[in-house]
Amino acid sequence: MITNVVRGLAAAALTLVPLLAATPAQAAEITTLADGVRVLPLAAESRTGYERSSFKHWVDADKDSCNTRMEVLIAESRIAPTVEAGCKVTAGEWYSYYDGLTLTAPGGLDIDHMVPLAEAWDSGASQWTPARREAYANDLDAERSLVAVTAKTNRSKADQDPSTWLPPLADARCTYAADWVATKLRWGLTADQPEAEALTALAETCGNQPLAYELAAEDGK
């Protein structure tokens, strides 16, 4: 089971590394949102063949009776959560950073894939093995590949990228853009032209917004 302490230590220990395909000029340390946007590969997107079931989730990867949703709820609760038999989280305190709301009942929360599953498929995951797609859909090793947010904002976002959707809380948008780019770099995903233009515009307004990521293991585990 992931704890707040363990997750915090993991976030602090993130290694800043370039894309495997980065050129020598790009291999300089990537530390800001603007750096990340500059090395994000451009490619057209295709939804052909996408099915949500291609990404198996929520799983109990470490066999501790807590599936990925419950792990995220436990990790992100600002107080010690109430966890009943079978690792059912029934209470806690969660801050939804997309809209600035605090919730105490998990029923009002969705676990959002920072880069939605359909967007990941469009951006390169269609070429992955089922095991790698499962690892992506249950990625607990990055600080915010998965986030607990209000169901309303998650469903408003759906499968949109930053060219068509940003968090309603304006103060969250620079963090959101950095989390989006970090997730794409972590998993070697691409961006299409409208998405890249939106991210570039955000980077210009976000100053030195920090960005940190580590590459996912090649086999996705």
LINBELJO-V741712 format. One line per field, one symbol per residue. ss: DSSP state (2 for helix, 1 for strand, 0 for the rest). psi: psi as a letter, one per 30 degrees, with the letter a starting at -180 (. if undefined). Layout:
ss=???
psi=???
//
This chain:
ss=00022222222200000000000222200001222222200100000000022200000000000002222222220000011100011110011100001110022211111000222222002220022222222000000001111122222220000000000002222222222222222220001022222222222220000100000000000
psi=kkleeeeeeeefgkkjllkegkleffflkjfleeeeeefjkklllkgkgkkeffjklklieghgfjleeeeeeeefkfljljjakghjkflajkjjfeggkklfkffgkljkjejleeeeefgfffflleeeeeeefhjgflehekkjlkeeeefeebgllfffklkfjeffeeeeeeeeeeeeeeghllkleeeeeeeeeeeffgbhjlkklkkkkegg.
//
